Amino acid sequence: MSEQIEDELFFSELRKKEFSRIDENDHCYLDYTGGNLYPQSLIKKHFDYLNLEVYGNPHSGNPTSQLSTDKVNEARKKVLNFFNAEENYYCVFTSNASAALQIIGECYPFDAQSRFLLTADNHNSVNGIREYCKAKKGTVKYSLLNYEDLHINKQVIEKELNDSEYFSNKLFAFPAQSNVSGVKHDLNWIKIAQEKGWDVLLDAAAFVPSSTLDLKEHHPDFVSISFYKIFGYPTGLGCLLVRKNKFNKLKKPWFAGGTVSLVSVQYESYFLANDHERFENGTVDYLGIPAISFGIDFINKIGIQRIKTRIKSLANYFKTRVENLKHSNGEPMIKLFGPSVIKHKGGTFILNFRDVNGNIFAFENVEDLANKNKISIRTGCFCNPGIDEVNNCLTTDELAKYFTSHDLGNYHDMIQFLGKMRGAIRVSLGVATVQKDLDRFLEFVSTFKDKTVE
């Protein structure tokens, strides 16, 4: 276990320069999938920009308005260039990735002949789209995962894609990378599904902070993005990338300021805008959006491929060492979920702490102790119930029994009702992670050696 983590010197210096507040405040931050950390230079550039000029509402035509319009357009172009999408996609700015996904739910033409197919591994902001489909009498179907590695089950998904030839307006949604397990799902499913008549929604929020999404190589119809997941700031901006040849398939059921070219009160008619403006309700965040340009510049200066290689090296280091932590009787101290190899995986791990007898420590207790040590991890179900249901072997009958007997509830109540575990612990790595963060967490795990669940 003497291998070196790749590029440690470069990223250690980057941390000193851009993320010094981590060490100054003695934090061990391991929740990058929850929220990336912003570099100090991004904040400085943004505030210098705000202090430099006077910026007005871009819906006007005056000089201050034009300044704002130019900077918003510049950021939009940078986003499209970042994903190699400038020719074939529109970039719709939203308040976050969930708002981007809501546009799909609200505007995709679901009807009684529609089918919405999802992988069991999806964020709740994608899962929630099913309610729009159900409201229009469409069919919702989940494709289950492999228990062993949490990958898409190839045979099952192929059957689901093939068995829907009699449906119209078929939408298939999956994440490029799981926000829980870190599994990178095969992007070739995009082409496979499209060749069978499906539109494809790709949730890329957890993928793009450390991987290249080239939209000239892969052509999903809709892509959801969160910018603070990539470079930490601003936290109130995301986007929906819409393939131009599917733009008019989205049927907006209402209009708002900024989304129309003409409205009549007396005749009660209106014309929607013909580009991204159609879905940007009201005034866009014209003061915040320019920060996206600075964030993309920061990532480009490092290089997304360099970040990807670095995260893979960190993940290998972490996985190797955490798997070697044993109690004195040889029992593993950690239960890792997901694939046994790092090849198709990002820097996100889902795990549980085991006692000397193989019993699971309650994640709330682990988190409480981690908090006291200023170690930031994430616990719970991570807005992804499908992964949790697979990991904890919950059956459809058990879940149905709970939901049909409750009007309200939460996972603590469900644990008590079913007598089964729910939830786990997530550790996620990012651009500011260095070796001492991982060593500090491993040392924390070691404090549970030979202990038993009380």
C-alpha positions as CSV (number, residue, x, y, z in Angstrom):
1,M,0.0,0.0,0.0
2,S,2.9,2.4,-0.8
3,E,1.5,3.7,-4.1
4,Q,1.5,7.5,-4.5
5,I,-1.6,9.5,-5.2
6,E,-1.3,11.0,-8.6
7,D,-0.6,14.8,-8.9
8,E,-0.5,15.2,-5.1
9,L,1.9,18.1,-5.2
10,F,-0.1,20.1,-7.8
11,F,-3.4,19.7,-6.0
12,S,-1.9,20.3,-2.6
13,E,-0.5,23.7,-3.9
14,L,-3.9,24.4,-5.5
15,R,-5.5,23.8,-2.1
16,K,-3.2,26.2,-0.3
17,K,-3.9,28.9,-2.9
18,E,-7.6,28.4,-3.5
19,F,-9.0,26.5,-0.6
20,S,-6.8,27.5,2.4
21,R,-9.9,28.0,4.5
22,I,-10.3,24.2,4.8
23,D,-7.0,23.8,6.7
24,E,-7.3,27.2,8.5
25,N,-10.5,25.9,10.1
26,D,-9.3,22.3,10.5
27,H,-12.0,20.8,8.3
28,C,-11.9,17.4,6.7
29,Y,-14.4,17.9,3.9
30,L,-15.7,14.7,2.2
31,D,-19.1,15.8,0.8
32,Y,-18.2,17.1,-2.7
33,T,-21.1,15.3,-4.3
34,G,-23.4,17.3,-1.9
35,G,-21.7,20.5,-2.8
36,N,-18.3,21.4,-4.4
37,L,-16.1,24.0,-2.7
38,Y,-15.6,27.3,-4.5
39,P,-12.1,28.5,-5.2
40,Q,-11.2,31.9,-3.7
41,S,-10.2,33.3,-7.0
42,L,-13.7,32.7,-8.4
43,I,-15.3,34.8,-5.6
44,K,-12.8,37.6,-6.1
45,K,-13.3,37.7,-9.8
46,H,-17.0,37.8,-9.4
47,F,-17.0,40.6,-6.8
48,D,-14.5,42.6,-8.8
49,Y,-16.8,42.2,-11.8
50,L,-19.8,43.4,-9.8
51,N,-17.8,46.4,-8.5
52,L,-16.6,47.4,-11.9
53,E,-19.8,48.5,-13.7
54,V,-23.5,49.2,-13.5
55,Y,-25.6,46.2,-14.7
56,G,-29.3,46.6,-15.5
57,N,-32.2,44.2,-16.2
58,P,-31.4,42.5,-19.5
59,H,-35.1,42.9,-20.6
60,S,-34.4,46.5,-21.4
61,G,-32.4,48.1,-24.2
62,N,-30.4,50.7,-22.3
63,P,-26.6,50.7,-21.9
64,T,-26.7,48.9,-18.5
65,S,-29.1,46.4,-19.8
66,Q,-26.9,45.7,-22.8
67,L,-23.9,45.1,-20.5
68,S,-25.9,42.4,-18.6
69,T,-27.2,40.9,-21.8
70,D,-23.6,40.6,-23.2
71,K,-22.3,38.9,-20.1
72,V,-25.2,36.5,-19.8
73,N,-24.7,35.6,-23.5
74,E,-21.0,35.1,-22.9
75,A,-21.7,32.7,-20.1
76,R,-24.2,30.8,-22.1
77,K,-21.7,30.4,-24.9
78,K,-19.1,29.2,-22.5
79,V,-21.4,26.6,-21.1
80,L,-22.2,25.3,-24.5
81,N,-18.5,25.2,-25.5
82,F,-17.7,23.4,-22.2
83,F,-19.9,20.6,-23.2
84,N,-19.1,20.8,-26.9
85,A,-22.7,21.6,-27.6
86,E,-22.7,25.0,-29.3
87,E,-24.1,23.8,-32.6
88,N,-26.9,21.5,-31.6
89,Y,-28.2,22.5,-28.1
90,Y,-29.9,25.4,-26.4
91,C,-28.8,26.3,-22.9
92,V,-31.7,27.3,-20.6
93,F,-30.5,28.8,-17.3
94,T,-32.5,27.7,-14.3
95,S,-32.3,28.2,-10.5
96,N,-30.8,24.7,-10.1
97,A,-30.8,21.2,-11.6
98,S,-34.1,20.4,-10.1
99,A,-35.7,23.4,-11.8
100,A,-34.2,22.1,-15.1
101,L,-35.8,18.7,-14.5
102,Q,-39.1,20.4,-13.6
103,I,-39.2,21.9,-17.1
104,I,-39.1,18.4,-18.5
105,G,-41.9,17.2,-16.3
106,E,-44.1,20.2,-17.0
107,C,-43.5,20.4,-20.7
108,Y,-42.8,16.9,-22.1
109,P,-45.9,15.8,-24.0
110,F,-47.0,12.9,-21.7
111,D,-50.4,11.4,-22.5
112,A,-52.2,8.1,-22.2
113,Q,-49.9,6.5,-24.8
114,S,-46.7,7.7,-23.2
115,R,-44.1,5.7,-21.2
116,F,-41.6,7.1,-18.8
117,L,-38.8,4.6,-18.1
118,L,-36.3,5.3,-15.3
119,T,-33.4,3.4,-13.8
120,A,-33.8,2.6,-10.1
121,D,-30.7,4.7,-9.7
122,N,-32.1,8.2,-10.0
123,H,-32.2,11.4,-7.9
124,N,-35.6,12.3,-6.5
125,S,-35.7,15.4,-8.8
126,V,-35.8,12.9,-11.7
127,N,-38.1,10.5,-9.9
128,G,-40.6,13.3,-9.4
129,I,-41.2,13.7,-13.1
130,R,-43.2,10.4,-12.9
131,E,-46.0,12.4,-11.3
132,Y,-46.5,14.5,-14.4
133,C,-46.6,11.3,-16.5
134,K,-49.1,9.7,-14.2
135,A,-51.3,12.8,-14.1
136,K,-51.6,12.5,-17.9
137,K,-52.5,8.8,-17.6
138,G,-49.1,7.7,-19.0
139,T,-47.2,4.6,-17.8
140,V,-44.2,4.7,-15.5
141,K,-41.7,1.9,-15.3
142,Y,-38.5,1.4,-13.3
143,S,-35.6,-0.8,-14.4
144,L,-33.9,-2.4,-11.5
145,L,-30.1,-2.5,-10.9
146,N,-27.7,-5.3,-10.3
147,Y,-27.4,-5.9,-6.6
148,E,-23.8,-6.8,-6.8
149,D,-22.3,-3.7,-8.5
150,L,-25.3,-1.3,-8.7
151,H,-24.9,-1.0,-12.5
152,I,-27.8,-1.0,-14.9
153,N,-28.9,-4.6,-15.6
154,K,-28.3,-4.9,-19.3
155,Q,-30.8,-7.6,-20.0
156,V,-33.6,-5.9,-18.1
157,I,-33.1,-2.5,-19.6
158,E,-32.9,-3.9,-23.1
159,K,-36.2,-5.7,-22.6
160,E,-37.8,-2.5,-21.3
161,L,-36.6,-0.5,-24.2
162,N,-37.7,-3.1,-26.7
163,D,-41.1,-3.8,-25.2
164,S,-42.5,-0.3,-25.7
165,E,-42.9,-0.1,-29.5
166,Y,-46.7,0.6,-29.1
167,F,-46.1,3.6,-26.9
168,S,-45.7,7.2,-28.2
169,N,-43.7,10.0,-26.6
170,K,-41.4,7.7,-24.7
171,L,-38.9,9.2,-22.3
172,F,-35.9,7.3,-20.8
173,A,-34.1,8.9,-17.8
174,F,-30.9,7.9,-16.2
175,P,-27.9,9.5,-14.5
176,A,-24.5,9.7,-16.2
177,Q,-23.1,9.1,-12.7
178,S,-24.9,8.0,-9.6
179,N,-25.0,10.6,-6.9
180,V,-24.8,7.8,-4.3
181,S,-22.7,4.9,-5.5
182,G,-20.5,6.9,-7.9
183,V,-21.2,4.4,-10.6
184,K,-20.7,5.8,-14.1
185,H,-23.5,4.4,-16.2
186,D,-22.7,3.5,-19.9
187,L,-23.5,6.6,-22.0
188,N,-24.0,4.3,-25.0
189,W,-27.5,3.7,-23.6
190,I,-28.4,7.1,-25.0
191,K,-27.9,5.9,-28.6
192,I,-29.4,2.5,-28.0
193,A,-32.6,4.1,-26.6
194,Q,-32.9,6.7,-29.3
195,E,-32.6,4.1,-32.0
196,K,-35.6,2.4,-30.5
197,G,-37.7,5.6,-30.6
198,W,-37.0,7.0,-27.1
199,D,-36.2,10.5,-26.1
200,V,-33.4,10.5,-23.5
201,L,-33.0,12.7,-20.4
202,L,-29.5,12.5,-18.9
203,D,-29.0,13.8,-15.4
204,A,-25.4,14.9,-15.5
205,A,-25.2,16.8,-12.2
206,A,-22.9,14.3,-10.4
207,F,-20.9,13.4,-13.5
208,V,-19.6,16.7,-14.9
209,P,-17.6,17.9,-11.9
210,S,-14.9,15.3,-12.7
211,S,-15.7,13.9,-16.1
212,T,-16.0,15.1,-19.7
213,L,-19.4,15.3,-21.2
214,D,-18.9,15.7,-24.9
215,L,-22.3,16.3,-26.6
216,K,-20.9,15.8,-30.0
217,E,-20.0,12.2,-29.0
218,H,-23.2,11.5,-27.1
219,H,-26.5,13.2,-28.0
220,P,-29.0,13.0,-25.2
221,D,-32.1,15.1,-25.9
222,F,-32.2,16.8,-22.5
223,V,-29.4,17.3,-20.0
224,S,-29.7,18.7,-16.4
225,I,-26.7,20.5,-14.9
226,S,-25.9,22.1,-11.5
227,F,-23.1,24.7,-11.5
228,Y,-22.2,24.6,-7.8
229,K,-21.6,20.9,-8.2
230,I,-18.9,21.7,-10.6
231,F,-17.1,24.7,-9.1
232,G,-18.9,25.5,-5.8
233,Y,-20.5,28.9,-6.7
234,P,-23.0,30.3,-7.4
235,T,-25.4,27.9,-5.5
236,G,-28.6,29.2,-7.2
237,L,-27.9,28.4,-10.8
238,G,-28.2,25.4,-13.1
239,C,-29.2,24.8,-16.7
240,L,-31.1,22.5,-19.0
241,L,-29.4,21.7,-22.2
242,V,-32.0,21.0,-24.9
243,R,-31.2,19.4,-28.2
244,K,-32.4,21.8,-30.9
245,N,-34.3,19.1,-32.8
246,K,-36.3,18.3,-29.7
247,F,-36.9,21.9,-28.5
248,N,-40.4,22.2,-30.0
249,K,-41.4,18.8,-28.5
250,L,-41.5,20.5,-25.1
251,K,-45.0,22.1,-24.8
252,K,-44.9,24.9,-22.3
253,P,-48.4,25.1,-20.7
254,W,-48.2,28.7,-19.6
255,F,-46.2,31.8,-20.1
256,A,-44.4,34.4,-17.9
257,G,-42.4,37.6,-18.3
258,G,-39.4,37.1,-20.5
259,T,-40.7,33.9,-22.2
260,V,-42.9,35.5,-24.9
261,S,-42.5,37.6,-28.0
262,L,-46.1,38.9,-27.9
263,V,-49.2,38.7,-25.6
264,S,-52.7,40.1,-25.9
265,V,-55.1,40.7,-23.0
266,Q,-58.2,41.3,-25.0
267,Y,-57.8,38.4,-27.4
268,E,-56.1,36.2,-24.8
269,S,-53.5,34.9,-27.1
270,Y,-49.7,34.9,-27.0
271,F,-46.5,33.8,-28.9
272,L,-43.7,32.1,-27.0
273,A,-40.1,32.9,-27.7
274,N,-38.3,30.7,-30.1
275,D,-35.1,29.9,-28.2
276,H,-33.9,29.4,-24.6
277,E,-35.9,32.4,-23.5
278,R,-39.1,30.3,-23.8
279,F,-38.2,28.5,-20.6
280,E,-36.4,31.2,-18.6
281,N,-39.3,32.5,-16.6
282,G,-39.0,36.1,-15.5
283,T,-35.7,37.8,-15.1
284,V,-32.7,35.5,-15.2
285,D,-30.0,35.9,-12.5
286,Y,-28.1,38.4,-14.6
287,L,-25.7,39.3,-11.7
288,G,-25.0,35.7,-10.8
289,I,-24.7,34.1,-14.3
290,P,-21.4,35.8,-15.1
291,A,-19.8,33.9,-12.3
292,I,-20.4,30.7,-14.3
293,S,-17.8,32.1,-16.8
294,F,-15.2,32.5,-14.1
295,G,-16.0,29.0,-12.8
296,I,-15.6,27.4,-16.2
297,D,-12.3,29.3,-16.6
298,F,-11.1,27.9,-13.3
299,I,-11.9,24.3,-14.4
300,N,-10.4,24.7,-17.8
301,K,-7.2,26.1,-16.4
302,I,-6.7,22.8,-14.4
303,G,-8.2,20.6,-17.1
304,I,-11.2,18.3,-16.6
305,Q,-9.1,15.3,-17.7
306,R,-6.5,16.1,-15.1
307,I,-9.3,16.3,-12.4
308,K,-10.7,13.0,-13.6
309,T,-7.4,11.2,-13.4
310,R,-6.8,12.8,-9.9
311,I,-10.2,11.6,-8.6
312,K,-9.6,8.1,-9.9
313,S,-6.2,8.0,-8.1
314,L,-7.8,9.3,-4.9
315,A,-10.6,6.8,-5.2
316,N,-8.1,3.9,-5.6
317,Y,-6.2,5.0,-2.6
318,F,-9.3,5.3,-0.5
319,K,-10.9,2.0,-1.6
320,T,-7.7,0.0,-1.1
321,R,-7.2,1.2,2.4
322,V,-10.7,1.2,3.6
323,E,-11.1,-2.5,2.5
324,N,-8.0,-3.4,4.5
325,L,-9.4,-2.1,7.8
326,K,-10.2,-5.1,9.9
327,H,-11.2,-5.9,13.5
328,S,-8.8,-8.1,15.5
329,N,-10.9,-11.1,14.6
330,G,-10.6,-10.4,10.9
331,E,-14.0,-8.9,10.4
332,P,-14.1,-6.0,7.9
333,M,-14.7,-2.7,9.6
334,I,-16.4,-1.2,6.5
335,K,-19.1,-2.5,4.2
336,L,-18.7,-0.9,0.8
337,F,-21.6,-1.0,-1.7
338,G,-21.2,-1.0,-5.4
339,P,-18.6,-2.2,-7.9
340,S,-15.5,-4.0,-6.9
341,V,-13.3,-2.0,-9.3
342,I,-12.8,1.7,-9.8
343,K,-12.8,1.6,-13.7
344,H,-16.3,2.8,-14.2
345,K,-16.7,4.8,-11.0
346,G,-16.3,8.3,-9.8
347,G,-15.0,9.5,-6.4
348,T,-18.2,8.8,-4.5
349,F,-18.5,5.9,-2.0
350,I,-21.5,4.5,-0.1
351,L,-20.7,2.5,2.9
352,N,-21.6,1.4,6.5
353,F,-19.5,0.9,9.6
354,R,-19.5,-2.7,10.9
355,D,-18.8,-3.8,14.5
356,V,-16.6,-6.7,15.5
357,N,-19.6,-9.1,15.1
358,G,-20.6,-7.8,11.6
359,N,-23.5,-5.6,12.9
360,I,-24.0,-2.2,11.4
361,F,-23.5,1.0,13.4
362,A,-26.4,3.4,13.1
363,F,-25.3,6.0,10.6
364,E,-26.6,8.8,12.8
365,N,-24.2,7.8,15.5
366,V,-21.3,7.6,13.1
367,E,-22.2,11.1,11.7
368,D,-22.4,12.5,15.2
369,L,-18.9,11.3,16.0
370,A,-17.6,12.5,12.7
371,N,-19.1,16.0,13.3
372,K,-17.2,16.2,16.6
373,N,-14.0,15.5,14.7
374,K,-14.9,18.2,12.1
375,I,-15.2,15.5,9.4
376,S,-18.0,16.4,6.9
377,I,-19.7,13.3,5.4
378,R,-23.3,12.7,4.3
379,T,-25.7,10.2,5.7
380,G,-29.2,9.0,4.9
381,C,-30.7,8.0,1.6
382,F,-29.2,10.9,-0.4
383,C,-32.4,11.7,-2.3
384,N,-32.0,8.4,-4.2
385,P,-34.4,5.8,-2.7
386,G,-33.8,3.3,-5.4
387,I,-30.2,2.7,-4.4
388,D,-31.1,2.4,-0.8
389,E,-33.9,-0.1,-1.5
390,V,-31.5,-2.3,-3.4
391,N,-28.7,-2.1,-0.8
392,N,-31.1,-2.9,2.1
393,C,-33.0,-5.6,0.2
394,L,-36.4,-3.9,0.6
395,T,-39.1,-5.7,-1.4
396,T,-42.0,-4.2,-3.3
397,D,-44.5,-6.0,-0.9
398,E,-42.8,-4.5,2.2
399,L,-42.8,-1.0,0.7
400,A,-46.4,-1.3,-0.4
401,K,-47.4,-2.5,3.1
402,Y,-45.8,0.6,4.6
403,F,-47.1,3.2,2.1
404,T,-50.7,1.9,2.1
405,S,-50.9,2.0,5.9
406,H,-49.5,5.5,6.3
407,D,-50.6,9.0,5.2
408,L,-47.3,10.5,6.3
409,G,-44.0,9.1,7.3
410,N,-40.2,9.2,7.1
411,Y,-37.4,6.7,7.0
412,H,-37.0,6.5,10.8
413,D,-40.7,5.5,10.9
414,M,-40.2,3.0,8.1
415,I,-37.2,1.4,9.9
416,Q,-39.3,0.9,12.9
417,F,-42.3,-0.4,10.9
418,L,-40.3,-2.8,8.7
419,G,-37.6,-3.8,11.2
420,K,-35.0,-3.2,8.4
421,M,-32.2,-0.8,7.9
422,R,-32.5,2.2,5.7
423,G,-29.8,4.7,4.8
424,A,-26.0,4.6,4.8
425,I,-22.9,6.8,4.8
426,R,-21.5,8.6,1.7
427,V,-18.0,9.8,1.3
428,S,-17.2,11.9,-1.8
429,L,-14.0,13.3,-3.1
430,G,-13.3,16.4,-5.1
431,V,-10.8,18.9,-6.6
432,A,-9.6,20.1,-3.2
433,T,-9.2,16.6,-1.6
434,V,-5.7,15.7,-0.6
435,Q,-4.2,12.6,1.0
436,K,-4.4,13.8,4.5
437,D,-8.2,14.1,4.2
438,L,-8.4,10.4,3.4
439,D,-5.9,9.4,6.1
440,R,-7.9,11.4,8.6
441,F,-11.1,9.6,7.7
442,L,-9.3,6.3,7.8
443,E,-8.0,7.1,11.3
444,F,-11.5,8.0,12.3
445,V,-12.7,4.6,11.1
446,S,-10.0,2.9,13.1
447,T,-11.5,4.3,16.4
448,F,-14.3,1.8,15.9
449,K,-11.9,-1.2,16.0
450,D,-13.2,-4.1,18.1
451,K,-16.2,-2.1,19.2
452,T,-19.7,-3.5,19.3
453,V,-23.1,-2.0,18.5
454,E,-24.8,-1.2,21.8
